[in-house]
């Protein structure tokens, strides 16, 4: 019989890990993240959304800002960076999926519902799963909205996963993204893995034994259909704005719009891009264009939030925005 590594108690793991876990706050919601270096953290891509920066709230109750350094929406992993790190900032050690064992004790830390900061739950590692190209760790440790982005720790206190998914309508069926994807994003700029960890077993295409959609799957499918319908409608409106913009720039603007944009009126969202002023008599036309663009942004923001709450994957949303020519970073300003 092989020797079982020395286990730490849940109390010891929590005491050492809690100072390294923070709540992430954005205008869209809250989640969790954890320090892996004094100036760097890991979390989920869906926690940070399309924001360029987020606010962190530590165990001490103090707030500080972090920039979103890198994201990979296809694997739902993001890297954050703080500009003025604490030299004594506690950090968590990263393990690997190949170090994990089915049946071992695991500990999850996060901020359930976005308000119960640094809640600790424990359970067992129930199994390994592969959904598409993403490696998942199944656990019965209790997770709730707000836990996303927090660490799943093994029985030695090292991170083996990033808490991510809860299957509604079930008990004890929760998932974390294998930390190997986080390592890959840090080292190679992409969370895609070049090789499967040694000893990996278990490939599934559905999370229910008979292959029927879960409640979450059904909600996600409905949310996706509604999201695409709203984008299609917005795209038609955006096409009409394209024509109005071309006419206005041909005769109503005394100057130029700098930059290269898929849709010319995106320049209105880019600070400093509109150089000049409206031609006399075209001031109201310019104001009408600005109002129309603001309305498009507001409607897209609402569609994004509804799709996010329905569980539509960030990568899917990004691909659809690109398809309908509505994927412009100026939306986040």
N, C-alpha and C positions, 0 to 999 in steps of 0.2 A: 504494500500500500504506500502510495506516495505521501510525502510529508505535507500537511496542511500549513500554509504560511500563518504566522502569528496574526491574530485578529485584534483590532482595537475595539474598544467599547463605543457604542453610539455616542455616549456622553463625551468621550475623548475626541472622537472625530468631529462632533459638532463644535466643541470648544475651540479646536484649532481652525476649523473652516469658516465659522461664522464671520469673523472680521474681514474675510476676503470676498464675501458675497454682498452685493448691493442691489437696490431697487433701481430700475431704469424708468424714467418718466419722459414721455413725449406728449404732444398735443393730442395724439390718437389713443393713448392708453399707457399701461404700465406693465413691466415685466421684471426680469431679473438678469444679472450678469455676475461674473466672478473674475477676480484678478488672477492672472497667470504670470505677471511681472509687475513691478511697481507702477509702470506706466501703461499697461496693456491689459485688456479684458476680452473675454469671449462671451457671446450671447447668441440668440437666434436672429436671423435676418428679419423675421416678421415682427420682432419686438421693436427694432429701430425703424422699420418701414422705409420710407424714402427720405428720412431726415438726414441732414448733414451733421447734426450734433444732437446730443441727448443730455439729460440731467441725471446725475447719479446721487442717490441718497444712501449713505453708509450706515453701519450699525450705530455709529455715534450720533446719528441724526443730522449730520452736516451735509450740505449739498455742494456739488461741484459739477462742472461741465466736462463732457468727453466728446471728441469728434468721432464720427463713424469712419474709420480708416479703410475698411475693406469689407465687402459683403459678397456672399455667393447665395443668391436666392434659390438656386436649383437644389441646394442642400440645406437651406435655411440656417446658415451660419454667418456670423458677423464678428468683426474685430473692432474694438473701441480703443482709443488712446486718450490719456489725460496729459495735459501739457506741463503741469507742475506736480509730478508724483511725490508722494511721501516716501522718504528713504526707508522708513520702517514699515511700509505697507505689507501686511501679510498676503501671501500668494498661495495658490494651490498647485500641487504637482500633477502633471498630466501622465496618465497611464496609457494603455492601448487596449483595444478590444481583445487582442490575443492574450492579454493578461487576465481577462475576466473569466469567471467560472459560473456556470449555471448553478443556482442554489445558494450562492454566496450572499451574505448580507450586503445590502446597499442602503445608502442614506441620501435623501434628496433635500436640498435647501433652496428656498425661494420665497416669494411674496405672494401667497395665494390671494386672488381677487385684487391684487395691487395694493393692498392696505395692511395685510398681516405680515409685516416685514420679517424676514429671517425665520420663517417657520421651518421646523425640522420634522421630516417624516422618514420612516424606515420600512424596509420590506426585504424581498429577495430578488435576485436577478432571475426572472422567469424564463428567459430564452433570448435567442438572437434571431433577428428578422432582417430580410433584405427587400426593400420596396423600390423597384427600379434600380438605380445605382446607389441608393442611400442605405447604409447599414444602421439598423436600429437595435436598441436594447429594450427588451420588454421587461417591465417590473410591476410589482403590485404595490410599490411605495405610493402613497396617496399624492396625487398631483391635481392642481386646480388652475383655472385661468390666473395668470400672474406668476405661476411657477416657471413659465417658459423662459429659457435662457439661463436658468440656474444650474448648478452642477449636480450630477449624479455621481456619488462617491462610492468607491469599493470599500471592502472591510479593512483596508489599510489607510484610508483617507485620501486616496488619489482619485482624480477625476477620470471616469470611464465614459461619461456621456453628458450631453447637454439636454436637459429636460425640455420636451417639445410638445407632445401630443397626448390628449386624453380622449378615449373613445366613449362618447356619451351613451347612456343607456346600459353601461356595463359596470361591473365592480372589479377593481384591481387590474384593469387592463390599460396600462399607461406605457408611454414610450419616450426614450431619449435617443438623440442622434449620437452615434458613436463618436467619441472624442477624436478618433483618427481623422475624421473630416475636418475638425478644427485644427489639428496639427498640420494637415495638408494645406489648408488656407493660409496658415501662418508661414509655412516654409516655401510654398510654391505659388501662392497667389490664387489657387483654385482649390476648392474643397473636394474635388474629384480624386479618388484614390487610384494610384497607379497599379496597385496589386491588392488582392484580398488578404486580410490578416491571417496569419497561420492559425489553423484549427477552427476556422469559421465553418459553421454548419447551419442549414436551415434557410431556404428561400421560399418566400410566399408572395403571392400576388394579391391576395385579399386577407383582411384581418378577421374574417369570420370563417369558421371551418367549412361551411357549405358553399362559400363563395358569394352569398347574398350580400348586398350592400349594407353597411352599418348605418345607424341613424346619422352619424357624422358624414358618411359618404353621400347619403341622400341630400342632406342639407348643403353639402359642398356642390353637388351637381346642380341643384336648384339655384344656388347662388351664382354659379358659373354661367348658367343660361341667362339669368337676369343681368349679370355684369356685361356679358357680350352684347346683349340687346341694347343696353344703355350706351355702350361704347359705339355701337353701330349708329344709333340715333345722334350721338354727339359728333361722330365723324361727318355725318351729313350736314350738320350745322356748321362744323369747322370748314367744310368745303365751300359753303356759302360765304363764310368769312374770308376765305382765300380770295374769292372774286371781289368782294368789297375792298379788301386790302389792296389788291392790285390797282383798282380804280383810284383809290385814295392816294396811293403813292405816286401815281402817274400825274396827278394834277393838284392834289391837296396838301402836299408836304414840301416845304422849302428846306431841303437838306437831304440827309440820307439815313439809312438804317444800317449800322455796322453789324458784322457777324454773318454766319451762314446758318440758315434754319430750314428745317423740312417744310414748315409753314412760315411764310414771311412775317405774319403778325406775332409770332413767338418773340420777336424783337421787343414787343411791348412788355414782356416779362423779364427782359434782361436789362438790369440797371446800366444806364449810359449808352445803350445801343441806339436810341433815337436821338440823333444829332440834328438839330435844326428846330423848326417850329411850323405849325400849320399855316398854310397860305391864308391870307385874309378872306374871311367868309367860309372857311372850312373848319373853324374851331369846333363847331357842334358835331361835325362828322368825326373828328378825332375823338371827342369825348364819347360818342356813341360806340366807336370801335373799342375804346378802353373798357366801357361797361360790358360790352359783349364778351370780350376776352375774360373779364372777371367772372362773368356768369358761367362760361365754359369751365374755368378752373373750379368754381364752387360745385358745379354738377359732377365733375370728375372726382373731386375730393369725396363727395358723398357716395359715389359709386364705389370708389376704392374702399372706403370704410365699411360699407355694407358687405362687400365681397370678402374683406378681411375677416369680419365677424362670422361670415358663413363658412370660413375655413378654406376659401379658394387659395391655392398655393401662390406664393409671391412670384415664382418663375412663370406660372401660367398667366398671371395678371400682367406681368412685364411683356410677355410675348404678344398678348392681345393688344396692349397699348401700342406696341411697335407695329402690329398688323394694321391698326386703324390710324396710324400716324398721330398718335396722341401721347407719345412717350417723350417728354421734354423735361429736362431737369429744372427749368424755370418754374414748374408747378410748385416746387417746394420752397420757393422764396416767399 
